[in-house]
């Protein structure tokens, strides 16, 4: 039998670096103590290229660095991807994060911020994203130009609160897509009445409950259109659509006319 020599391609530079890192890690494991400290703090493994993508509008790259504590000269060994990912996703404004560490000095982070769709009133003001997740609380400079969801509290059970928030957001999105009579100013969650909608104008509560909300919104639009056409929308106090194929309209009580004195020879009205 004749043996033929086998020629192998040289390993890429990245593989050599990884092999070197593993070898040094093994050596550090063997020698422990001073050797590991020297390896961890060696400038060769300092993060030189920290790339952060996906910031904005709420977070900046500097804010993410401060949250992680990763600054110039930080060691690659102190930035385990699993730990960094967990730390990022613990931030109230970060929905997801991906982390890649490439020895000896490259570190990449991709984040996706939560996008607020409404504000919920609990013990304080919080944002709510599309999934119904609550995050925040709002700070002084945060925008408040969102529909408000009221009627819940910090003591509302988590599952019940998430369900109610998702249903409220469905109503908000339906009206934002133009399938409603006006932009929504507030959605109130009432334990007996269900969802109560407050349009921006006219500011009259519209009681929907939780079922067949699309059809009920169409009925409410017809009622509002009629009253606005007559110039009497300000007389509306409440519109209740909880009953099948019915609309119950409650009107405001007009203020009593004050007696006035007519001219000479006139009557008191």
N, C-alpha and C positions, 0 to 999 in steps of 0.2 A: 504494500500500500504506500502510495506516495502522498506526502503531506504538502498541501498548497498553502502558501502564506495568505493570510487574510488582512486586507487593508481596510481600515476604518476611517471614516471622515472625522476630522477634528471637531470637537465640541464647539458650539457657538459661544461667543463671549458671555452672553447672558447665563448660559448653563454653567460655564466655568465660575462665574461670580456666585451662582447659587451653591455650587459644590463647595467653593471656598467658605461661604457663609456657614454651611452645614458643618464643615470640618472644624471651623473655628468654634462653632457652638458646641460640638462634641468635646473639643479640647477644654472649653470653659466648664462644661459639665464635669469633666474629669478632675480639673484642678480647682474648681470652685473659687470662692473668696476673691482674693486680689486679682487673679487672672480674669475672672468674669467681670469685675468692676472695670478693669483696664479695657477689656474688649467692648463693653457697653458704652463707655465714655470716649472711645477712640474717635478722632475726627473723621476717619474713613467712613464711619457709619452715621454721621450727622446728616439730617435731612437737608438736602440742598435744593431740591425741586419739589415744593409743595404746591400742588394744583388743586383748586377748589372750584367746582362747576355747579351751576344750578342756583346760585344765590339770587335773591330778589323776588319780589320787591321789599319784603320785610327784613331780610337778613343781608348782611354784607360779608365779604370774605374775612374781614377783621373780626366781625362778631363771631364767626364760626371758629376762627383760631383761638379767640379768647375763651370760648365755651370749651374747647378741647384742651387748651393749655399748650398747644403746639406752636412754638415760636422758633426763630432762627437758632440753629444749632442743636435742636432737640434730637435725641437719639432714635434711630430706627427701631432699636430693641425695646424702647419704652412705648412704642406705638403699635401694639398688636392689633391687627385689623378687626378682630371680633370685639375687642374692648372699645376701639374707636367707633365702630358702627353702633354698638349699644349706647355709647355716650351721645352720639349724634341723634339717634332716634328717641332719646329721652328729652330732647329739646322740645318745648311745646309747639314750636312753629315748623318742625321738620317732620314730614310724613314718612319718608324713606331715605335710606342712605346706602351707598355702595363704596367700599374702600379697597384700594389695591396698593400693596407695598412691594416695591421692586428694589432689591438690594443692588448697590450699596446705599443709594441716597435719593431714590424717587418715591414719592408718596402722592397718590391721587385720591380725591374725594369727589363723589357726585351726590348731590342732595336734591330732594324734591320738597319744596315748601308746601305747607297746607294752604289752601286757598279759601278764605272765608266767604260764605254765602249769606250769613245772617249773624245777628248778635243775640245771644240768649241772656236773660236776666236771671242769675242765681243769687249767690251771696254777693257777687260782683258781676260786672259785665264780662262776657266771654264771647269769643268767636265760635262759629259752628261751620264745619266744612261740609262738602256735598254728602259725605257718608253719615253725617249726624254726629261726628266726633267733636267734642268740646275742647277748645284749647285757648290758652291765654294765661291770666286775665289781660284785659286791655290796659295799656299804660296811657299816660297823658297824651302822647303824640300819635296814638293809633287812630285810624279813621273810624268814624261812627256812621258813615254813609251807607248803612245796610238796613234791611228790614229787621224788626225786633221781634223776638219770640218771648212771650211772657206766660206766667201761670205755673211754671215749674220752680223747683227749689233744689238746693244742694242735698236735701233729704229725700228727693224723689228716687225710687229704686232705679239702678242703672239701666236695666233692660227696658223698663217702662219709659224712662226719659229718652233713650235712644230711639225707640219706636215713635214716640210723639214728635221728636225733632225731625225725623225723616219724613213723616207725614206733613208736618208744617212746611218743610222745605219743598215738597212736591207742589204744594199750593203756591208758594212763592215763585217757583220756576214756571208753573203754568201761566201765571199772570205776567211774568217777564217775557214769555213767548207771545204775548198778545192775545191769549185765550181768556182774557179776563176783562173786566170793565175799567180797571185803573191800576196803576202800580200799588203794591202792597206796602203799607206803612208798618203794620203790626199783625202778628198772628197770636191770639191769646188761646192758651190751652185751658179749657174749663172742665173740671171733673164731671159735670153733669151735662153741659151743652156740647162738649167736644170742641172742635175748632171754631173759633170766632175770628172772622177776618175784618180788619180795619183798612179800607182803602185810603190812599192819600187824599182823595176828594171824591165825593163828599165824605167827611169823617164819621160815617155811620156804621155801627157794628152789624156784621152780617153773620148770622149763626148758621153754620154748615153741618155740624156734627162730623162724622167720619166717613159716611157712605155716600156713594154717587156724587162726589164733590164736583166733577166736571159738569154734569147736568144741572146741578144746583147753581153753579156759577153762571151758567147761561141764563137761567131764570132770573137770578139777581141782576144780571146786566139788562134784561128787558125791563125790569121794574125801575131800575135807576134811570134808564133812558127815558121812560115815560115821565117820571117825576121831574127830571131835569128839563125835559122839553116843555113842561108846564111852568118851569121856573119855581118849583116848590120843593126842591130837594132838601132845603134846609129844614123842612117840616118833619123829615124822617127821623125817628128816634132809634128804630131797630128794624131789621129785616130778618125774619126767622124762616129758614128753608128746611127744617128738619122733617117736615111732614110730606108725605108722598104727593107729588103733583099739586102742591099748594105753596103759597107764599103768604105769610102772615106779616103784615106791615103795622108797626106801632108808630103813631104820630106823636109829636111833641104837643103838649098842652099849650095852647096859645096863652100868652099873658093876659090877665083880666084887664079890661079897659078901665082906666081910671076915670072917675066922674070928672067932668069938666063943665065949666060955667059958660053958657052961651051969652050972646049979646042981650041987650035990653029986650024984655018980652019973650026971650027964648026959653027952652026947656033944658033941664038937667038930664044928661044922657048917661 
